[in-house]
């Protein structure tokens, strides 16, 4: 509206738009591609890129394209430190990975998406999983994501899920909002979620919420294992270890916050 603080087409907004175009599937962009996506002239797109290059947020890749710059990595490091993750979360996840012999993850919800904040693997038993530090996934991306939506009001959650893309990562991935809500219904009572093959084929995930001092779910801790090497008798110990990890993270993050 006229007289507002700034308009949507301001340089700062365009900068955010450009940074948001870089994804796992599209790690590099040319000025022409950027112009097409922004609906601007190529010279305008190139000017935006030059501004980002000067700040270190973007750099030329030597092949006529642009990729995220080293400044982005520095900002990510600072962000993790501000949350206390570098000094606090890492050791807790490392202990969980060591205790279970599996891969431990910390995830957090960001609107209708889920971000992997940290990851630790057990020594000698690496497991290739889709989650990596900084990766962003849909709400149905395995136990590590689904658990974060379990305490939403069911009607509100269905409405939210209808506004986002729900990829079918594997044949076992729940992709209908009603199906996801039904999957999460028992989680409210049991306090954890176990899923198999919903993000990575052959993987079993056990996840639990990390709560703040007011009881709100602020993050989730999970263990991901190769399903074929987890015997039925091993499930309960895995669940117990994840619940202990969630409690430990809640306590240590509360200390950081205070």
CORNOR-V698376 format. One record per backbone hydrogen bond with DSSP energy under -1.0 kcal/mol. CO is the residue of the C=O (numbers start at 1). NH is the residue of the N-H. E is the energy in kcal/mol with one decimal. If there is no record, write none. Layout:
BEGIN
co->(CO | CO)
nh->(NH | NH)
e->(E | E)
END
This chain:
BEGIN
co->(1 | 7 | 10 | 11 | 12 | 13 | 14 | 15 | 16 | 18 | 19 | 26 | 29 | 30 | 31 | 32 | 33 | 34 | 35 | 35 | 41 | 42 | 43 | 44 | 45 | 46 | 47 | 48 | 49 | 50 | 51 | 52 | 52 | 53 | 56 | 57 | 59 | 65 | 66 | 67 | 69 | 70 | 71 | 72 | 73 | 74 | 75 | 76 | 77 | 78 | 79 | 80 | 81 | 84 | 85 | 88 | 89 | 90 | 91 | 92 | 93 | 94 | 95 | 96 | 97 | 103 | 104 | 105 | 106 | 106 | 107 | 108 | 110 | 113 | 114 | 115 | 116 | 118 | 120 | 122 | 132 | 135 | 137 | 138 | 140 | 142 | 142 | 143 | 145 | 146 | 147 | 149 | 153 | 154 | 155 | 156 | 157 | 158 | 160 | 161 | 167 | 170 | 176 | 177 | 178 | 179 | 180 | 181 | 186 | 187 | 193 | 195 | 200 | 202 | 203 | 204 | 205 | 206 | 207 | 208 | 210 | 210 | 212 | 216 | 219 | 220 | 221 | 222 | 223 | 224 | 225 | 226 | 227 | 231 | 232 | 234 | 235 | 236 | 237 | 238 | 239 | 240 | 241 | 242 | 243 | 244 | 245 | 246 | 247 | 248 | 249 | 250 | 251 | 252 | 253 | 254)
nh->(4 | 10 | 14 | 15 | 16 | 17 | 18 | 19 | 20 | 21 | 22 | 23 | 66 | 34 | 35 | 36 | 37 | 38 | 39 | 40 | 45 | 46 | 47 | 48 | 49 | 50 | 51 | 52 | 53 | 54 | 55 | 57 | 58 | 56 | 71 | 69 | 67 | 61 | 29 | 59 | 72 | 74 | 75 | 76 | 77 | 78 | 79 | 80 | 81 | 82 | 83 | 85 | 84 | 88 | 90 | 92 | 93 | 94 | 95 | 96 | 97 | 98 | 99 | 100 | 101 | 224 | 120 | 222 | 117 | 118 | 220 | 115 | 113 | 110 | 137 | 108 | 134 | 106 | 104 | 125 | 135 | 116 | 114 | 141 | 142 | 145 | 146 | 147 | 148 | 149 | 150 | 152 | 157 | 158 | 159 | 160 | 161 | 162 | 163 | 164 | 169 | 173 | 180 | 181 | 182 | 183 | 184 | 185 | 190 | 191 | 207 | 205 | 203 | 227 | 197 | 225 | 195 | 223 | 193 | 221 | 218 | 219 | 215 | 212 | 210 | 107 | 208 | 105 | 206 | 103 | 204 | 229 | 230 | 234 | 235 | 238 | 239 | 240 | 241 | 242 | 243 | 244 | 245 | 246 | 247 | 248 | 249 | 250 | 251 | 252 | 253 | 254 | 255 | 256 | 257 | 258)
e->(-1.7 | -1.8 | -2.2 | -2.3 | -1.8 | -2.4 | -2.6 | -2.3 | -1.9 | -1.5 | -1.0 | -1.5 | -2.6 | -2.4 | -2.5 | -2.1 | -2.1 | -2.4 | -1.7 | -1.8 | -2.3 | -2.6 | -1.7 | -2.0 | -2.2 | -2.3 | -1.9 | -2.2 | -2.5 | -2.2 | -1.1 | -1.5 | -1.2 | -1.0 | -1.8 | -2.7 | -2.8 | -2.1 | -2.2 | -2.7 | -1.3 | -1.8 | -2.4 | -2.2 | -2.2 | -2.3 | -2.6 | -2.4 | -2.0 | -2.4 | -1.5 | -2.0 | -1.1 | -2.0 | -1.9 | -1.3 | -2.7 | -2.7 | -2.3 | -2.0 | -2.7 | -2.4 | -2.7 | -1.9 | -2.0 | -2.7 | -2.5 | -2.1 | -2.5 | -1.5 | -2.4 | -3.1 | -1.8 | -3.0 | -2.9 | -2.4 | -3.5 | -2.2 | -3.2 | -1.5 | -2.4 | -2.4 | -2.5 | -1.6 | -1.9 | -1.3 | -2.7 | -1.9 | -1.4 | -2.0 | -1.0 | -1.5 | -2.8 | -2.4 | -2.0 | -2.3 | -3.0 | -1.5 | -1.9 | -1.0 | -1.1 | -1.8 | -2.2 | -2.4 | -2.0 | -1.9 | -1.8 | -1.0 | -2.2 | -2.6 | -2.7 | -3.1 | -2.0 | -2.6 | -3.1 | -2.8 | -2.4 | -2.3 | -2.4 | -2.4 | -2.8 | -1.5 | -2.0 | -2.4 | -3.1 | -2.6 | -2.5 | -2.6 | -2.3 | -1.8 | -3.2 | -1.7 | -1.6 | -2.2 | -1.0 | -1.9 | -2.7 | -2.6 | -2.3 | -2.3 | -2.5 | -2.2 | -2.3 | -2.6 | -2.1 | -2.5 | -2.5 | -2.2 | -2.1 | -2.5 | -2.7 | -1.6 | -1.6 | -1.9 | -2.4 | -1.5)
END
